Amino acid sequence: MDYLPLPDSAARQFIDSITIFEEYQRTRKQASQYAGGMYWKAQGPYEYLVKTQRDNSQERIGPRNEQTEWVYKEFTSRKTAVEDRLKTLRAALTDAQRLNKALKVGRTPAMVIDILQALEDAGLAEHFTVVGTHSLYAYESAAGVRIVQGALATQDVDLLWDARRRVRFITEMERSDVSMLQVLQRADSTFQRKEGQNETAINAKGFEVDFLRRMAEGDDPPPLPLLFRRG
């Protein structure tokens, strides 16, 4: 396979971008622990600390006392600190993306990036691995080279689903109350199921997303009837 080395300036920018991105992801995960909020709710002569969740559900922590006062103060201060850090990192990430484009650091098709971002936002990214031609973009970035374009030209992306995590996957899908097709439509609203292929979606430009399963081994659970099981 023919390839060209990445220029030094682009290679340095790639390393810097990875550092920012990884810290952004770490902080984003940390910030999810502080989703929702806390407030004091009066009920008769008493006050209770209440924790609200992202879905607007509520949990009563306990009556107002020294311990719950500390819980409230700790939560609000940490939430503010983490959200401020995330905001700063998001701005740094935007700057890095602009430099990446100027220096031609990355060239993964925008459609693939949007799909992976949609999976990440839905909390499902860990269940899928990009395989096939589009995985070469990750290899060339890690190796600091550019593979000749002819080896990368394709109009579909293959996502390998790890069925060993099916219980967790189903739980997360039910909690999100979305189908895989709806997740893809967050990246491109024109995605539809491909007729006769329940595990392939195609958009209005003919770009396909194929969901593949790893070969069953040992005591692996049987496959789900289909991935697009809701909607």
C-alpha positions in Angstrom: 0.0 0.0 0.0 1.4 3.4 -1.1 1.7 6.2 1.5 3.3 9.5 2.1 4.8 10.8 5.4 2.8 13.5 7.3 4.6 16.9 7.4 6.2 17.7 10.8 3.8 20.6 11.4 0.8 18.4 10.8 2.3 15.6 13.0 2.8 18.0 15.9 -0.7 19.4 15.5 -2.1 15.9 15.5 -0.4 15.2 18.9 -1.6 18.4 20.4 -5.2 17.8 19.2 -5.2 14.3 20.6 -4.2 15.6 24.0 -7.0 18.2 24.0 -9.6 15.7 22.7 -8.7 13.1 25.4 -8.9 15.7 28.2 -12.2 17.0 26.7 -13.6 13.4 26.7 -12.5 12.8 30.2 -14.0 16.0 31.5 -17.2 15.4 29.6 -17.6 12.1 31.3 -16.9 13.7 34.6 -19.4 16.4 33.9 -22.1 13.8 33.2 -21.9 12.8 36.9 -23.1 16.3 37.8 -26.1 16.3 35.3 -29.2 17.9 36.7 -29.0 19.9 39.9 -29.8 20.2 43.6 -32.2 22.4 45.5 -33.9 22.8 48.8 -37.6 22.0 49.0 -39.8 23.2 51.8 -42.4 20.8 53.1 -44.3 22.0 56.1 -41.8 23.0 58.8 -39.0 21.0 57.2 -36.6 21.5 54.3 -35.3 18.6 52.2 -32.4 18.4 49.7 -33.6 17.2 46.3 -31.5 16.0 43.4 -32.9 16.4 39.9 -31.8 14.2 37.0 -31.4 15.1 33.4 -34.8 13.5 32.6 -36.4 15.8 35.2 -36.9 12.9 37.7 -36.2 13.8 41.3 -34.6 12.0 44.3 -34.9 13.2 47.9 -31.5 13.2 49.5 -32.5 14.0 53.1 -33.6 16.7 55.5 -31.6 19.9 55.8 -28.8 19.4 58.3 -25.0 19.7 58.5 -24.4 16.7 56.3 -26.8 17.6 53.5 -25.6 21.2 53.6 -22.1 19.8 52.9 -23.5 17.6 50.1 -25.2 20.5 48.4 -22.1 22.8 48.7 -19.8 20.0 47.4 -22.1 19.2 44.4 -22.7 22.8 43.3 -19.0 23.8 43.6 -17.8 20.7 41.7 -20.5 21.1 39.1 -19.5 24.7 38.4 -15.8 23.9 38.3 -16.3 20.9 35.9 -18.6 22.8 33.6 -16.2 25.8 33.4 -13.3 23.4 32.6 -15.5 21.7 29.9 -16.3 25.1 28.4 -12.7 26.0 28.1 -11.8 22.7 26.6 -14.6 22.9 24.1 -13.2 26.3 22.9 -9.7 24.7 22.7 -11.1 21.8 20.7 -12.8 24.2 18.3 -9.5 25.9 17.7 -7.7 22.6 17.2 -10.3 21.5 14.7 -9.7 24.8 12.7 -5.9 24.2 12.8 -6.4 20.5 11.8 -8.3 21.6 8.8 -5.7 24.3 7.8 -2.8 21.9 8.1 -4.8 18.9 6.6 -4.1 16.9 9.7 -7.2 14.7 9.5 -9.3 13.8 6.4 -11.9 11.3 7.7 -15.1 12.1 5.7 -17.4 14.4 7.6 -20.3 11.9 7.3 -18.3 9.3 9.2 -17.3 11.8 11.9 -20.9 12.9 12.3 -22.1 9.3 12.7 -19.4 8.5 15.3 -20.3 11.7 17.1 -24.0 10.7 17.1 -23.1 7.4 18.6 -20.9 9.1 21.3 -23.7 11.6 22.2 -26.1 8.6 22.5 -23.7 6.9 24.9 -23.3 3.9 22.5 -19.9 4.5 21.0 -18.2 1.8 23.1 -20.4 -0.9 21.6 -19.1 -0.3 18.0 -15.8 -0.5 16.2 -15.2 1.0 12.7 -13.9 -1.8 10.5 -13.1 -2.0 6.8 -11.8 0.8 4.6 -12.7 3.7 6.9 -10.6 2.2 9.7 -7.6 3.1 7.6 -8.0 6.8 8.5 -7.3 5.9 12.1 -4.2 3.8 11.2 -2.7 6.5 9.0 -3.2 9.2 11.7 -1.6 7.0 14.3 1.3 6.2 12.0 1.8 9.8 10.8 1.3 9.0 7.1 -1.1 9.5 4.3 -2.4 6.5 2.4 -3.0 7.0 -1.3 -6.6 8.1 -1.9 -7.5 5.2 -4.1 -7.3 2.8 -1.2 -9.8 4.9 0.8 -12.5 5.6 -1.7 -15.8 4.1 -0.5 -19.4 5.0 0.0 -20.2 3.0 3.1 -18.9 2.6 6.6 -18.9 -0.7 8.5 -19.6 -0.7 12.3 -18.8 -3.9 14.1 -21.2 -4.5 17.0 -19.9 -6.5 20.0 -22.8 -8.7 21.0 -21.0 -9.7 24.2 -22.2 -6.5 25.8 -25.8 -6.9 24.5 -27.4 -6.6 28.0 -25.7 -3.3 28.6 -26.4 -2.2 25.1 -30.2 -2.9 25.4 -30.3 -1.2 28.7 -28.7 2.0 27.3 -31.0 1.9 24.3 -34.1 1.6 26.4 -32.9 4.4 28.7 -32.3 6.7 25.7 -35.6 5.6 24.2 -34.2 5.7 20.6 -33.6 3.3 17.8 -30.3 2.9 16.0 -32.0 4.5 12.9 -32.9 7.5 15.0 -29.4 7.8 16.3 -28.1 7.9 12.7 -30.7 10.4 11.7 -29.1 12.8 14.2 -26.1 12.8 11.9 -28.2 13.0 8.8 -32.0 13.2 8.8 -32.2 11.4 5.4 -31.0 8.0 6.7 -33.5 5.2 6.1 -33.4 1.5 6.4 -32.2 -0.1 3.2 -35.0 -2.2 1.7 -34.5 -5.8 2.4 -31.5 -5.2 4.7 -32.6 -4.5 8.3 -29.1 -3.8 9.5 -28.1 -1.4 6.8 -29.1 2.3 6.6 -28.7 4.5 3.6 -28.9 8.3 3.2 -30.2 10.5 0.4 -26.6 10.6 -1.1 -26.2 6.9 -1.2 -23.9 6.6 1.8 -24.5 3.4 3.7 -24.0 2.3 7.3 -23.7 -1.4 7.7 -24.0 -2.9 11.2 -21.9 -6.1 11.4 -21.7 -8.7 14.2 -18.6 -10.5 15.4 -18.5 -14.2 14.8 -20.1 -16.1 17.6 -17.7 -17.8 19.9 -18.1 -20.2 22.8 -21.1 -19.3 25.0 -21.8 -16.0 23.2 -25.5 -15.1 23.5 -27.7 -15.5 20.3 -27.9 -12.4 18.1 -30.7 -9.9 18.5 -33.4 -10.2 15.8 -32.2 -6.9 14.3 -30.5 -3.7 15.5 -33.2 -1.3 14.3 -35.6 -2.8 16.8 -37.5 0.4 17.8 -39.1 2.8 15.4 
